[in-house]
């Protein structure tokens, strides 16, 4: 598989034909995106990726929903401020417990809620809490009723439940809003289980490749590298398409590097965290490609990671 992918995309570490001169700080920052760039045979010695804008626009549209300067900035801001790191961090911080329950088919929604509560993280978004304080109060008080209503498959019985309990929710609109809050929690739970199953499916490859020795090792990994690595690449692709300016692109890229330089000791630690993030994100069988690129970046003499350290004070 790896040889076929390289044949399609080209050399492992291609060089830019533009001869752009980068500072060491710029090289460091671009290298935060080197794993993904490497799997796509994109240059890491130039802000532009050397791919045509039509290819970039299709990728951004198909994978990211980016079609304009406005959606480009929205996407980059989401990666910068949210991304996957909170939900991935929840899974990794409780990996031993969660994976054991998943393996035994014992994980339930209440476990998910308790894990969030232990981490002192809110399941309900701040915007919802501010705009619907009454509904949030009723949701907390009558969660079991909303749960029963949601899981009742027969329309007639759901109508009976609604008539039976509507007085507890003041009126139909309030009940509907409470159900909306419930559905956002269910959505988070479904994402939580999906990413956990992805990790479970990728565990054998992670073990085989020597990234971790035991599940407990996962609990010491900060998954922010996954979001920051993608943010660097998305910023470059958006620049390729002229959705954002050169200055904007570098602003996001430097922001990603600053975050990673604070969190990780070196490229090896950063890269491992990025690969674990990829393992959580998808179980498509392509993890070995990203692990292979991670290892090549560490040891290949032509690797851009060999030119600069992650931290600028080393």
Secondary structure by P-SEA (a helix, b strand, c coil): caaaaaaaacccbbbbcccccccaaaaaaaaaaaaaaaaaccccccccccccaaaaaaaaaaccccccaaaaaaaaaaaacccaaaaaaaaaaaaaaaaaaaaaccccaaaaaaaaaaaccccccaaaaaacaaaaaaaaacaaaaaaaaacccaaaaaaaaaacccccccaaaaaaaaaaaaaaaaaaaaaaaaaaaaaaaaaaaaaacccccaaaaaacccaaaaaaaaaaaaaaaaaaccccaaaaaaaaaaaaaaaaaccccaaaaaaaaaaaaaaaccccaaaaaaaaaaaaacccccccccccccccc
